Amino acid sequence: PDRFGESGQADEMLEIMRLSAPHIAAAARRAIERK
C-alpha cells in the first residue's frame, strides 16, 4: 500500500518499508527459488 508522510529513525523506517538486510535477503532467496 502507498504511504504518505511517515517519519522516524532511519533504521525504523528501513524495517517498516521492508528495506532492511534480512528483508532484502529473504526477497533474493524467493527470487532465486522461482528460477
CHARMM-style PDB file with segment names, atoms N, HN, CA, C and O in Angstrom:
ATOM      1  N   PRO     1       0.827  -1.203   0.000  1.00  0.00      PROA
ATOM      2  CA  PRO     1       0.000   0.000   0.000  1.00  0.00      PROA
ATOM      3  C   PRO     1       0.863   1.254   0.000  1.00  0.00      PROA
ATOM      4  O   PRO     1       1.984   1.257   0.508  1.00  0.00      PROA
ATOM      5  N   ASP     2       0.326   2.302  -0.571  1.00  0.00      PROA
ATOM      6  HN  ASP     2      -0.585   2.300  -0.983  1.00  0.00      PROA
ATOM      7  CA  ASP     2       1.029   3.577  -0.581  1.00  0.00      PROA
ATOM      8  C   ASP     2       1.047   4.153   0.821  1.00  0.00      PROA
ATOM      9  O   ASP     2       0.119   3.962   1.607  1.00  0.00      PROA
ATOM     10  N   ARG     3       2.128   4.863   1.115  1.00  0.00      PROA
ATOM     11  HN  ARG     3       2.882   5.018   0.476  1.00  0.00      PROA
ATOM     12  CA  ARG     3       2.239   5.512   2.421  1.00  0.00      PROA
ATOM     13  C   ARG     3       2.656   6.946   2.185  1.00  0.00      PROA
ATOM     14  O   ARG     3       3.422   7.233   1.265  1.00  0.00      PROA
ATOM     15  N   PHE     4       2.161   7.837   3.003  1.00  0.00      PROA
ATOM     16  HN  PHE     4       1.539   7.603   3.751  1.00  0.00      PROA
ATOM     17  CA  PHE     4       2.485   9.240   2.827  1.00  0.00      PROA
ATOM     18  C   PHE     4       2.803   9.860   4.168  1.00  0.00      PROA
ATOM     19  O   PHE     4       2.053   9.699   5.131  1.00  0.00      PROA
ATOM     20  N   GLY     5       3.906  10.561   4.231  1.00  0.00      PROA
ATOM     21  HN  GLY     5       4.516  10.692   3.449  1.00  0.00      PROA
ATOM     22  CA  GLY     5       4.233  11.370   5.389  1.00  0.00      PROA
ATOM     23  C   GLY     5       4.709  10.623   6.614  1.00  0.00      PROA
ATOM     24  O   GLY     5       4.600  11.144   7.724  1.00  0.00      PROA
ATOM     25  N   GLU     6       5.232   9.423   6.454  1.00  0.00      PROA
ATOM     26  HN  GLU     6       5.320   9.000   5.552  1.00  0.00      PROA
ATOM     27  CA  GLU     6       5.766   8.726   7.626  1.00  0.00      PROA
ATOM     28  C   GLU     6       7.149   9.267   7.935  1.00  0.00      PROA
ATOM     29  O   GLU     6       7.903   9.638   7.035  1.00  0.00      PROA
ATOM     30  N   SER     7       7.468   9.305   9.210  1.00  0.00      PROA
ATOM     31  HN  SER     7       6.855   9.004   9.940  1.00  0.00      PROA
ATOM     32  CA  SER     7       8.802   9.744   9.610  1.00  0.00      PROA
ATOM     33  C   SER     7       9.249   8.921  10.805  1.00  0.00      PROA
ATOM     34  O   SER     7       8.441   8.306  11.501  1.00  0.00      PROA
ATOM     35  N   GLY     8      10.546   8.925  11.023  1.00  0.00      PROA
ATOM     36  HN  GLY     8      11.202   9.424  10.458  1.00  0.00      PROA
ATOM     37  CA  GLY     8      11.104   8.178  12.135  1.00  0.00      PROA
ATOM     38  C   GLY     8      12.596   8.030  11.961  1.00  0.00      PROA
ATOM     39  O   GLY     8      13.189   8.607  11.049  1.00  0.00      PROA
ATOM     40  N   GLN     9      13.196   7.258  12.836  1.00  0.00      PROA
ATOM     41  HN  GLN     9      12.715   6.790  13.577  1.00  0.00      PROA
ATOM     42  CA  GLN     9      14.625   6.978  12.737  1.00  0.00      PROA
ATOM     43  C   GLN     9      14.879   6.148  11.478  1.00  0.00      PROA
ATOM     44  O   GLN     9      14.015   5.389  11.038  1.00  0.00      PROA
ATOM     45  N   ALA    10      16.061   6.300  10.913  1.00  0.00      PROA
ATOM     46  HN  ALA    10      16.762   6.917  11.270  1.00  0.00      PROA
ATOM     47  CA  ALA    10      16.384   5.614   9.658  1.00  0.00      PROA
ATOM     48  C   ALA    10      16.212   4.102   9.776  1.00  0.00      PROA
ATOM     49  O   ALA    10      15.611   3.480   8.900  1.00  0.00      PROA
ATOM     50  N   ASP    11      16.731   3.505  10.844  1.00  0.00      PROA
ATOM     51  HN  ASP    11      17.220   4.010  11.556  1.00  0.00      PROA
ATOM     52  CA  ASP    11      16.630   2.047  10.977  1.00  0.00      PROA
ATOM     53  C   ASP    11      15.181   1.592  11.132  1.00  0.00      PROA
ATOM     54  O   ASP    11      14.812   0.524  10.644  1.00  0.00      PROA
ATOM     55  N   GLU    12      14.363   2.389  11.803  1.00  0.00      PROA
ATOM     56  HN  GLU    12      14.663   3.257  12.199  1.00  0.00      PROA
ATOM     57  CA  GLU    12      12.947   2.053  11.947  1.00  0.00      PROA
ATOM     58  C   GLU    12      12.235   2.121  10.598  1.00  0.00      PROA
ATOM     59  O   GLU    12      11.414   1.263  10.275  1.00  0.00      PROA
ATOM     60  N   MET    13      12.554   3.140   9.821  1.00  0.00      PROA
ATOM     61  HN  MET    13      13.221   3.837  10.083  1.00  0.00      PROA
ATOM     62  CA  MET    13      11.907   3.298   8.524  1.00  0.00      PROA
ATOM     63  C   MET    13      12.312   2.181   7.564  1.00  0.00      PROA
ATOM     64  O   MET    13      11.483   1.695   6.795  1.00  0.00      PROA
ATOM     65  N   LEU    14      13.577   1.774   7.604  1.00  0.00      PROA
ATOM     66  HN  LEU    14      14.251   2.169   8.229  1.00  0.00      PROA
ATOM     67  CA  LEU    14      14.019   0.664   6.754  1.00  0.00      PROA
ATOM     68  C   LEU    14      13.244  -0.602   7.093  1.00  0.00      PROA
ATOM     69  O   LEU    14      12.864  -1.357   6.198  1.00  0.00      PROA
ATOM     70  N   GLU    15      13.011  -0.834   8.365  1.00  0.00      PROA
ATOM     71  HN  GLU    15      13.320  -0.221   9.092  1.00  0.00      PROA
ATOM     72  CA  GLU    15      12.262  -2.021   8.796  1.00  0.00      PROA
ATOM     73  C   GLU    15      10.798  -1.916   8.357  1.00  0.00      PROA
ATOM     74  O   GLU    15      10.237  -2.884   7.843  1.00  0.00      PROA
ATOM     75  N   ILE    16      10.187  -0.764   8.553  1.00  0.00      PROA
ATOM     76  HN  ILE    16      10.643   0.022   8.970  1.00  0.00      PROA
ATOM     77  CA  ILE    16       8.782  -0.566   8.176  1.00  0.00      PROA
ATOM     78  C   ILE    16       8.592  -0.763   6.676  1.00  0.00      PROA
ATOM     79  O   ILE    16       7.615  -1.374   6.242  1.00  0.00      PROA
ATOM     80  N   MET    17       9.532  -0.241   5.885  1.00  0.00      PROA
ATOM     81  HN  MET    17      10.326   0.255   6.238  1.00  0.00      PROA
ATOM     82  CA  MET    17       9.431  -0.325   4.426  1.00  0.00      PROA
ATOM     83  C   MET    17      10.014  -1.624   3.869  1.00  0.00      PROA
ATOM     84  O   MET    17      10.088  -1.810   2.654  1.00  0.00      PROA
ATOM     85  N   ARG    18      10.424  -2.512   4.761  1.00  0.00      PROA
ATOM     86  HN  ARG    18      10.364  -2.361   5.748  1.00  0.00      PROA
ATOM     87  CA  ARG    18      10.998  -3.812   4.381  1.00  0.00      PROA
ATOM     88  C   ARG    18      12.246  -3.653   3.519  1.00  0.00      PROA
ATOM     89  O   ARG    18      12.434  -4.381   2.544  1.00  0.00      PROA
ATOM     90  N   LEU    19      13.091  -2.702   3.883  1.00  0.00      PROA
ATOM     91  HN  LEU    19      12.938  -2.111   4.675  1.00  0.00      PROA
ATOM     92  CA  LEU    19      14.338  -2.468   3.162  1.00  0.00      PROA
ATOM     93  C   LEU    19      15.555  -2.810   4.005  1.00  0.00      PROA
ATOM     94  O   LEU    19      16.678  -2.455   3.645  1.00  0.00      PROA
ATOM     95  N   SER    20      15.345  -3.492   5.119  1.00  0.00      PROA
ATOM     96  HN  SER    20      14.433  -3.780   5.412  1.00  0.00      PROA
ATOM     97  CA  SER    20      16.475  -3.901   5.955  1.00  0.00      PROA
ATOM     98  C   SER    20      17.135  -5.132   5.334  1.00  0.00      PROA
ATOM     99  O   SER    20      16.536  -5.807   4.497  1.00  0.00      PROA
ATOM    100  N   ALA    21      18.355  -5.417   5.740  1.00  0.00      PROA
ATOM    101  HN  ALA    21      18.842  -4.869   6.420  1.00  0.00      PROA
ATOM    102  CA  ALA    21      19.113  -6.532   5.167  1.00  0.00      PROA
ATOM    103  C   ALA    21      18.358  -7.865   5.223  1.00  0.00      PROA
ATOM    104  O   ALA    21      18.338  -8.577   4.219  1.00  0.00      PROA
ATOM    105  N   PRO    22      17.737  -8.233   6.352  1.00  0.00      PROA
ATOM    106  CA  PRO    22      17.012  -9.515   6.373  1.00  0.00      PROA
ATOM    107  C   PRO    22      15.866  -9.577   5.357  1.00  0.00      PROA
ATOM    108  O   PRO    22      15.639 -10.621   4.747  1.00  0.00      PROA
ATOM    109  N   HSD    23      15.150  -8.475   5.174  1.00  0.00      PROA
ATOM    110  HN  HSD    23      15.334  -7.626   5.669  1.00  0.00      PROA
ATOM    111  CA  HSD    23      14.056  -8.463   4.201  1.00  0.00      PROA
ATOM    112  C   HSD    23      14.591  -8.588   2.779  1.00  0.00      PROA
ATOM    113  O   HSD    23      14.019  -9.304   1.957  1.00  0.00      PROA
ATOM    114  N   ILE    24      15.686  -7.891   2.490  1.00  0.00      PROA
ATOM    115  HN  ILE    24      16.150  -7.309   3.157  1.00  0.00      PROA
ATOM    116  CA  ILE    24      16.273  -7.958   1.151  1.00  0.00      PROA
ATOM    117  C   ILE    24      16.794  -9.366   0.879  1.00  0.00      PROA
ATOM    118  O   ILE    24      16.604  -9.895  -0.216  1.00  0.00      PROA
ATOM    119  N   ALA    25      17.447  -9.973   1.862  1.00  0.00      PROA
ATOM    120  HN  ALA    25      17.602  -9.543   2.752  1.00  0.00      PROA
ATOM    121  CA  ALA    25      17.964 -11.335   1.691  1.00  0.00      PROA
ATOM    122  C   ALA    25      16.823 -12.320   1.452  1.00  0.00      PROA
ATOM    123  O   ALA    25      16.937 -13.205   0.604  1.00  0.00      PROA
ATOM    124  N   ALA    26      15.741 -12.176   2.180  1.00  0.00      PROA
ATOM    125  HN  ALA    26      15.649 -11.457   2.869  1.00  0.00      PROA
ATOM    126  CA  ALA    26      14.594 -13.071   2.003  1.00  0.00      PROA
ATOM    127  C   ALA    26      13.992 -12.903   0.607  1.00  0.00      PROA
ATOM    128  O   ALA    26      13.609 -13.888  -0.025  1.00  0.00      PROA
ATOM    129  N   ALA    27      13.909 -11.671   0.128  1.00  0.00      PROA
ATOM    130  HN  ALA    27      14.220 -10.871   0.641  1.00  0.00      PROA
ATOM    131  CA  ALA    27      13.379 -11.430  -1.216  1.00  0.00      PROA
ATOM    132  C   ALA    27      14.293 -12.044  -2.270  1.00  0.00      PROA
ATOM    133  O   ALA    27      13.813 -12.599  -3.258  1.00  0.00      PROA
ATOM    134  N   ALA    28      15.593 -11.949  -2.068  1.00  0.00      PROA
ATOM    135  HN  ALA    28      15.983 -11.498  -1.265  1.00  0.00      PROA
ATOM    136  CA  ALA    28      16.544 -12.550  -3.007  1.00  0.00      PROA
ATOM    137  C   ALA    28      16.395 -14.066  -3.018  1.00  0.00      PROA
ATOM    138  O   ALA    28      16.415 -14.683  -4.083  1.00  0.00      PROA
ATOM    139  N   ARG    29      16.244 -14.671  -1.843  1.00  0.00      PROA
ATOM    140  HN  ARG    29      16.227 -14.170  -0.978  1.00  0.00      PROA
ATOM    141  CA  ARG    29      16.053 -16.122  -1.776  1.00  0.00      PROA
ATOM    142  C   ARG    29      14.778 -16.541  -2.512  1.00  0.00      PROA
ATOM    143  O   ARG    29      14.776 -17.533  -3.242  1.00  0.00      PROA
ATOM    144  N   ARG    30      13.697 -15.784  -2.317  1.00  0.00      PROA
ATOM    145  HN  ARG    30      13.699 -14.979  -1.724  1.00  0.00      PROA
ATOM    146  CA  ARG    30      12.442 -16.108  -3.013  1.00  0.00      PROA
ATOM    147  C   ARG    30      12.620 -15.998  -4.524  1.00  0.00      PROA
ATOM    148  O   ARG    30      12.110 -16.832  -5.271  1.00  0.00      PROA
ATOM    149  N   ALA    31      13.339 -14.976  -4.977  1.00  0.00      PROA
ATOM    150  HN  ALA    31      13.754 -14.298  -4.370  1.00  0.00      PROA
ATOM    151  CA  ALA    31      13.562 -14.798  -6.414  1.00  0.00      PROA
ATOM    152  C   ALA    31      14.383 -15.948  -6.984  1.00  0.00      PROA
ATOM    153  O   ALA    31      14.096 -16.434  -8.077  1.00  0.00      PROA
ATOM    154  N   ILE    32      15.396 -16.381  -6.254  1.00  0.00      PROA
ATOM    155  HN  ILE    32      15.629 -15.986  -5.366  1.00  0.00      PROA
ATOM    156  CA  ILE    32      16.235 -17.484  -6.718  1.00  0.00      PROA
ATOM    157  C   ILE    32      15.434 -18.780  -6.771  1.00  0.00      PROA
ATOM    158  O   ILE    32      15.605 -19.572  -7.698  1.00  0.00      PROA
ATOM    159  N   GLU    33      14.567 -19.002  -5.795  1.00  0.00      PROA
ATOM    160  HN  GLU    33      14.429 -18.358  -5.043  1.00  0.00      PROA
ATOM    161  CA  GLU    33      13.753 -20.218  -5.768  1.00  0.00      PROA
ATOM    162  C   GLU    33      12.783 -20.284  -6.945  1.00  0.00      PROA
ATOM    163  O   GLU    33      12.422 -21.375  -7.387  1.00  0.00      PROA
ATOM    164  N   ARG    34      12.362 -19.133  -7.452  1.00  0.00      PROA
ATOM    165  HN  ARG    34      12.655 -18.247  -7.093  1.00  0.00      PROA
ATOM    166  CA  ARG    34      11.414 -19.098  -8.565  1.00  0.00      PROA
ATOM    167  C   ARG    34      12.055 -19.480  -9.894  1.00  0.00      PROA
ATOM    168  O   ARG    34      11.355 -19.875 -10.827  1.00  0.00      PROA
ATOM    169  N   LYS    35      13.367 -19.368  -9.991  1.00  0.00      PROA
ATOM    170  HN  LYS    35      13.936 -19.047  -9.233  1.00  0.00      PROA
ATOM    171  CA  LYS    35      14.046 -19.668 -11.263  1.00  0.00      PROA
ATOM    172  C   LYS    35      14.044 -21.132 -11.568  1.00  0.00      PROA
ATOM    173  OT1 LYS    35      14.574 -21.548 -12.598  1.00  0.00      PROA
TER     174      LYS     35
END
